[in-house]
């Protein structure tokens, strides 16, 4: 099997409702979908979600990196057989991007596309490489930033549809009042997490977390900006609220440093952020081996492609504490697959059993929602 052509789609799909947190506000998706085609015309799709505040990538740098660095080094080369995830990871070269922590969104998009293509060529599901340990995945709800009254409204809606695991965005002046109001709206049974997106400094983090700890907080995600793991370890000792890392966890070196410093209780593993399925699986297993919990997270605005990959990962891990994503058309004005990936009542969703990632992408939707399209061949 050899790759002969690829198409890059820079998507901008409007959201049903804007999504806000301390690092910004989004009204549409910003993702890049890669379609590859092999020498017998089999196609595969992958996706990456570039975020400057996460990996340092943008849509523009991702398109250039895929076209100029990654694609020329995989085109017309023999692709490994679809029975070894590590071999697929090794097939993609290690690359660097000036000004970025790591070009992981680019790598994830291409890895998923090649993997999807190779599996579809033999009509095998991704579950053949990542055997599921559970037949359903349960997703979390997320309450975005905004007025406390809106947060309470969303909390009540999530309680009404039976969601048990809820995350609320924090990092604002009214954090304590916000968390207290959400907890009251959810009731005592719900699992409640916080996500500061690195908005707090050490003293503010300790102040808020100690003030809300009695409300039963399961974890706080990225309370401090990416930086000193020692400072994060000190905060972990200074508050009873378990610490989850997100933006601090991008590379394998990050994972090793966080584990060595005992700076976290949970890893938030996101496929685009961690460079693909192979990198995400490695980070997850390292965390579990070290006695940490794992959240399979998502970037806001993922389409069904990344949602499908995340579901396979969540189903295959030996243990998973929380799962995010699979919002589908709950958030996007239109998704890109024939099959709906939206979670249902109580956050439940079945595993995917179709060939490849288990979804069928509709190219016409990609072209309709693309703000830029690049065609790549063996000549570039």
SEPA-47403 format. One record per residue (C-alpha): residue in one letter; x, y, z. Coordinates in steps of 0.2 Angstrom, whole numbers, plus 5000, padded with zeros to 4 digits. Layout:
<sites>
AXYZ;...
</sites>
This chain:
<sites>
X500050005000;X500650174995;X499950344997;X499750444981;X498750594985;X498050704999;X496850845001;X496850975015;X495251055021;X495351205033;X493551195040;X492551335048;X490851265054;X489751385064;X489351335082;X487551325088;X488051425103;X489651515106;X490851425118;X491851525130;X493251495143;X494651605151;X495751585135;X494451655123;X492851635114;X492451525099;X490951535088;X491551415075;X492651265072;X494451285068;X495051115062;X496051045047;X495450885039;X496650775029;X495950655016;X497250535009;X497050414994;X498150254991;X498650164975;X497050064974;X495950224977;X495550184995;X495250345005;X495550385023;X495150545034;X496050625049;X495850785058;X496850905069;X496251055079;X497651185080;X497651295095;X499051425098;X498851415117;X498951225117;X500251165104;X500751335096;X499951285079;X498751385069;X497751335054;X498951425042;X500551345050;X499651175050;X499251185032;X501051235028;X501751095039;X500750965032;X501051015014;X502951055015;X503550945029;X502550785032;X501750745016;X503350745006;X504050615018;X502650495017;X502050504999;X502450354988;X503150255003;X502650085008;X501350105022;X501449975036;X500049845037;X498549895047;X498949785062;X500249885072;X499850055079;X501650085084;X502250045066;X501050185060;X501750305072;X503550265067;X502950285048;X502650475051;X504350575053;X504750675069;X504650855064;X504751025072;X503851185069;X504651355074;X503751445088;X502751285092;X502851165107;X502551025094;X501651005078;X500450885085;X498850935077;X499750905060;X500450745065;X498750685072;X497750725057;X498950635045;X499150485057;X497250465058;X497050485039;X498350355035;X497650235048;X495850255042;X496450225024;X497450065028;X496049995039;X494750025026;X495849945012;X495549785022;X493849825028;X494449815046;X493849925061;X495050025072;X494449905086;X495549775078;X497049875084;X496249945099;X495149805106;X493749885117;X493649845135;X491849915137;X490449925125;X489850095129;X490750265133;X489950395145;X490250575141;X490350735152;X489450895150;X490351055149;X489751225156;X490551375147;X491051545153;X489751675155;X488551745167;X488151635182;X486351635178;X486751555161;X487951425170;X486451375181;X485351365166;X486551245158;X486851145174;X484951115175;X484851065157;X486250935160;X485450865175;X483750845166;X484550735152;X485450635165;X487250685164;X488250635179;X489950705175;X490050895173;X491451015170;X491251205173;X492451335166;X493251455179;X494651585179;X493551735183;X493151855197;X491551765202;X492351585202;X491751545220;X489951605217;X489951515200;X490451345207;X489351355222;X487851405210;X488251255198;X488351135212;X486751185219;X485851165202;X486650995199;X486350925216;X487550825227;X487550665216;X488450745201;X490250735198;X490950915196;X492550965189;X493351135186;X494351195171;X495351355173;X496351345156;X497851415165;X497051575170;X497551575189;X499251615197;X499751515212;X498951615226;X497251645217;X497251455213;X497451415231;X496151535237;X494751475225;X495151295227;X495151295246;X493551395245;X492651275235;X493351105241;X491951075252;X490751065237;X491550905232;X492650945217;X493250795208;X494750885199;X495351055193;X496051055176;X497551165172;X497451285187;X499151365182;X499851415165;X500951295157;X502751315165;X503551255181;X503051075186;X503751115203;X502551255206;X501151135200;X501751005212;X501751135226;X499951185222;X499450995223;X500150985240;X499251155245;X497451105241;X496350955243;X495650965226;X496450845214;X497550925200;X497250875181;X498450935168;X498050985150;X499051125142;X500551065153;X500450895144;X500850905126;X502450805123;X503150635130;X504450735139;X503050835148;X502250675153;X503850605161;X504250775170;X502450785177;X502550605183;X504250625191;X503750785200;X502150705206;X501350865200;X499650795194;X498250675199;X497550655181;X498150675164;X496950755151;X497450665135;X496750745119;X497150655102;X497550815092;X498550895107;X499550735110;X500050695091;X498850555087;X498150395093;X499850315096;X500450465107;X498850475116;X498850295120;X500650305126;X500250455138;X498750365145;X499650205149;X501050305157;X499850395168;X498950235173;X500550145176;X501050295188;X499450275197;X498650435189;X496850445182;X496550485164;X495250595155;X495050565137;X494750745132;X494350845116;X494651015108;X493051125106;X492351105088;X493050935084;X492050855070;X491550665070;X493250615064;X494150665080;X492650615090;X492750445083;X494550425087;X494250485104;X492850355107;X493950215101;X495350265114;X494150285128;X493350115125;X495050035124;X495950105139;X496149985155;X495350125165;X494650295161;X494050425173;X493150545162;X492750565143;X492350725134;X491850765116;X490650685104;X489550845104;X489150825086;X487750935081;X487350985099;X488751115095;X489151105076;X487851175064;X488351025053;X489450875056;X490450795042;X489950615044;X488450505038;X488350435056;X487950545071;X489250535084;X488250635097;X488150555114;X486350515120;X485350515137;X486550515152;X487950545141;X488050365134;X488650315116;X489050145108;X490750095102;X490950115083;X491149955073;X491250005055;X492849995044;X494250115049;X493750245062;X491950185060;X491150335051;X490850385033;X491450565029;X490450665017;X491650755006;X490350874999;X490150945017;X491950965019;X492051065003;X490551175008;X491251215025;X493051235020;X493851415019;X495451335011;X495751175001;X497451114996;X497750964984;X499350864986;X500150734975;X501850654973;X502450804965;X501950914979;
</sites>
